[in-house]
Amino acid sequence: MYTTRPRDTLALLLLLMAAVVGCAAPTPAPGATTLTLDIAPYRRACMAEGPRQCLVVRREGDTTWTNFFDPIDGFAHEAGYRYLVRVERLVVARPPADGSSFRYRLLEVLRKERDAGEGR
């Protein structure tokens, strides 16, 4: 008959806890605002510090698509796919003169689907 030692049980329990914590979606930082963004399957030419390609988004509840100038840490846009994401927005205390006053971080991809041709 096989018996477990308390040390083995503790090691297994710690491993299980680490796996559960590692799979959970990140939580927003204190003082951050959580936003849900609908991201179009294409980028659009825009002008920031110079010409570039911006994400095209609409916030939850909005019907108008707008250029989104800032990067979203942890998010990689793949052309041809529409996304629904949850992000945290932090205020940058002393932004550079040509920089954004916000920083965005991906918390969770809620949905990723092939382009259905709408939103342009």
Phi, psi and omega in degrees: 000139181265133176236147178264146176269152180305324181294321178295318179297317179297316180298317179296318178297317178295321178296317177297316179297318179297321179294317180294314180295321180293334182271345183288147177293145179300150177259150180297150176288154177303135180085357180275154174258136177262130181235148171250124183241136172264119185250125182294159182280008181221164172253163182230143176299134179213171182238118176240250174287346180184181179293143179197181178252121181258151167295153177243120188225165166219141179282159179306127179092344179274155176249349184263130175277136179226157175291142178241110190277336187271150172285158174245109181303128178090000181246131176239112180285132176246116181305141179093355179239137175260140185236150166239117185232155173250126182233159171255143178242121178250144176279130176274120186300311180230080182290151175296159184304325182256017184247172181280154176268005177233154172233136183245142178224133178293130173259319184195138170270112182280327181203141173223121182219152177301147180301130176261002177090003180262168173093357181272000000 
